[in-house]
Amino acid sequence: MSQESPRELLDQILQQPDNDERPSKSQLKREMQALQTLGEQIIAMTPGERARFPLSDDMLAAVEETTRIRSHEGRRRHMQYIGKLMRREDLEAIRAVHDEIEQESMRRDHAFHRLEKWRDRLVDEGDAAVEAFVADYPDADRQALRQLIRNAQREREKGKPPASARKLFKLIRDTAGL
């Protein structure tokens, strides 16, 4: 039996034809679990991200209430309640915002990985990589880059913590505008 992701289950819920055939009890449970999982993902987001969702007042109150619940069993029951409230929400609009936030997160992660590769390349290759970096980012401070690269190389050789490598990454990130 294959496990379906909450996204696939939500897609099924939204695309179900309105016919007289009732879904099985197992299907209803899977749908409720998918809605509950979506609710948990919304709760885990930052308040700024959560504010972008078109949620009803009841749902917003339930989301805020979640932070005050400490008991494991109480939290489990509350998450079921969140799943129940999710049935009344505009799932298509919520899914659209959720997908948009996930895409932004993926783009941000991709950009950070690119910058980490630049940092590693700068530390490994030295001045040749500095020229390539400055060609891509003309506003870069060459002197600060070279100094941080030398310090990071020394730290690496001596087995010290990578404080300069972190500073180099911060400089690269600021130069790239992220």
TATA-V279349 format. One record per backbone hydrogen bond with DSSP energy under -1.0 kcal/mol. CO is the residue of the C=O (numbers start at 1). NH is the residue of the N-H. If there is no record, write none. Layout:
# TATA-V279349
co = {CO | CO}
nh = {NH | NH}
This chain:
# TATA-V279349
co = {5 | 6 | 7 | 8 | 9 | 10 | 11 | 17 | 24 | 25 | 26 | 27 | 28 | 29 | 30 | 31 | 32 | 33 | 34 | 35 | 36 | 37 | 38 | 39 | 40 | 46 | 47 | 49 | 50 | 53 | 56 | 57 | 58 | 59 | 60 | 61 | 62 | 65 | 66 | 71 | 72 | 73 | 74 | 75 | 76 | 77 | 78 | 79 | 80 | 81 | 82 | 85 | 86 | 89 | 90 | 91 | 92 | 93 | 94 | 95 | 96 | 97 | 98 | 99 | 100 | 101 | 102 | 103 | 104 | 105 | 106 | 107 | 108 | 109 | 110 | 111 | 112 | 113 | 114 | 115 | 116 | 117 | 118 | 119 | 120 | 121 | 122 | 126 | 127 | 128 | 129 | 130 | 131 | 132 | 133 | 137 | 140 | 141 | 142 | 143 | 144 | 145 | 146 | 147 | 148 | 149 | 150 | 151 | 152 | 153 | 154 | 155 | 161 | 162 | 163 | 164 | 165 | 166 | 167 | 168 | 169 | 170 | 171 | 172 | 173}
nh = {9 | 10 | 11 | 12 | 13 | 14 | 15 | 19 | 28 | 29 | 30 | 31 | 32 | 33 | 34 | 35 | 36 | 37 | 38 | 39 | 40 | 41 | 42 | 43 | 44 | 50 | 51 | 52 | 53 | 55 | 60 | 61 | 62 | 63 | 64 | 65 | 66 | 68 | 69 | 75 | 76 | 77 | 78 | 79 | 80 | 81 | 82 | 83 | 84 | 85 | 86 | 88 | 89 | 91 | 94 | 95 | 96 | 97 | 98 | 99 | 100 | 101 | 102 | 103 | 104 | 105 | 106 | 107 | 108 | 109 | 110 | 111 | 112 | 113 | 114 | 115 | 116 | 117 | 118 | 119 | 120 | 121 | 122 | 123 | 124 | 125 | 126 | 130 | 131 | 132 | 133 | 134 | 135 | 136 | 137 | 140 | 142 | 145 | 146 | 147 | 148 | 149 | 150 | 151 | 152 | 153 | 154 | 155 | 156 | 157 | 158 | 160 | 163 | 166 | 167 | 168 | 169 | 170 | 171 | 172 | 173 | 174 | 175 | 176 | 178}
